[in-house]
Amino acid sequence: MFEKIEEIIRNIENLRDEITILLNMAKIDLIDYILIKRGSKDMPEGLSMGMLADIDEEVDKLKKQIDLLNKIKREMLIF
């Protein structure tokens, strides 16, 4: 079970690094990305829809890994 948790944590760290790289390539930070997704901020001219889609894809993968980790946590805490 701990091996699975360690694997998920490694995946989360790798995805975080990948998202950071993509954000740097898009020349925005995480806060800007969140505001753009909420519609609270306009998309910068230099940011393409393709780049935004790439970031969205990695963020979705990150969400899935976090959900999986939370599921395992719930299962382990129920005796």
C-alpha positions as CSV (number, residue, x, y, z in Angstrom):
1,M,0.0,0.0,0.0
2,F,2.8,2.4,0.8
3,E,4.4,1.7,-2.5
4,K,1.3,2.8,-4.2
5,I,1.2,6.0,-2.1
6,E,4.9,6.7,-3.0
7,E,4.2,6.2,-6.7
8,I,1.2,8.6,-6.6
9,I,3.4,11.2,-4.8
10,R,6.1,10.8,-7.4
11,N,3.5,11.3,-10.1
12,I,2.2,14.4,-8.4
13,E,5.7,15.8,-8.1
14,N,6.4,15.1,-11.8
15,L,3.1,16.7,-12.9
16,R,3.9,19.7,-10.8
17,D,7.2,20.1,-12.5
18,E,5.6,19.6,-15.9
19,I,2.9,22.3,-15.1
20,T,5.6,24.6,-13.9
21,I,7.5,24.2,-17.2
22,L,4.4,24.8,-19.2
23,L,3.5,27.9,-17.2
24,N,7.0,29.3,-17.7
25,M,6.8,28.6,-21.5
26,A,3.4,30.4,-21.5
27,K,5.0,33.3,-19.5
28,I,2.3,33.2,-16.8
29,D,2.2,32.0,-13.2
30,L,-0.3,29.7,-11.5
31,I,-2.4,32.6,-10.1
32,D,-2.7,34.0,-13.7
33,Y,-3.7,30.6,-15.0
34,I,-6.4,30.2,-12.3
35,L,-7.8,33.7,-13.0
36,I,-7.9,33.0,-16.7
37,K,-9.7,29.7,-16.2
38,R,-12.2,31.5,-13.9
39,G,-12.7,34.2,-16.4
40,S,-11.5,36.9,-14.0
41,K,-8.6,37.8,-16.2
42,D,-8.2,38.0,-20.0
43,M,-5.9,35.7,-21.8
44,P,-2.6,37.4,-22.6
45,E,-1.9,37.9,-26.3
46,G,1.1,35.7,-26.4
47,L,-0.8,32.7,-24.9
48,S,-2.2,30.4,-27.5
49,M,-5.2,28.1,-27.0
50,G,-3.0,25.1,-27.7
51,M,-0.7,26.1,-24.8
52,L,-3.6,26.6,-22.5
53,A,-5.0,23.2,-23.5
54,D,-1.7,21.6,-22.7
55,I,-1.7,23.2,-19.3
56,D,-5.3,22.1,-18.8
57,E,-4.4,18.5,-19.6
58,E,-1.6,18.4,-17.1
59,V,-3.7,20.0,-14.4
60,D,-6.4,17.4,-15.0
61,K,-3.9,14.6,-14.6
62,L,-2.7,16.3,-11.4
63,K,-6.3,16.4,-10.1
64,K,-6.8,12.7,-10.8
65,Q,-3.6,11.8,-8.9
66,I,-4.7,13.9,-5.9
67,D,-8.1,12.3,-6.0
68,L,-6.6,8.9,-6.0
69,L,-4.3,9.8,-3.1
70,N,-7.4,11.1,-1.1
71,K,-9.3,7.9,-1.9
72,I,-6.4,5.7,-0.6
73,K,-6.2,8.0,2.5
74,R,-9.9,7.5,3.2
75,E,-9.6,3.7,2.7
76,M,-6.6,3.5,5.1
77,L,-8.4,5.5,7.8
78,I,-11.5,3.3,7.9
79,F,-10.9,0.3,10.0
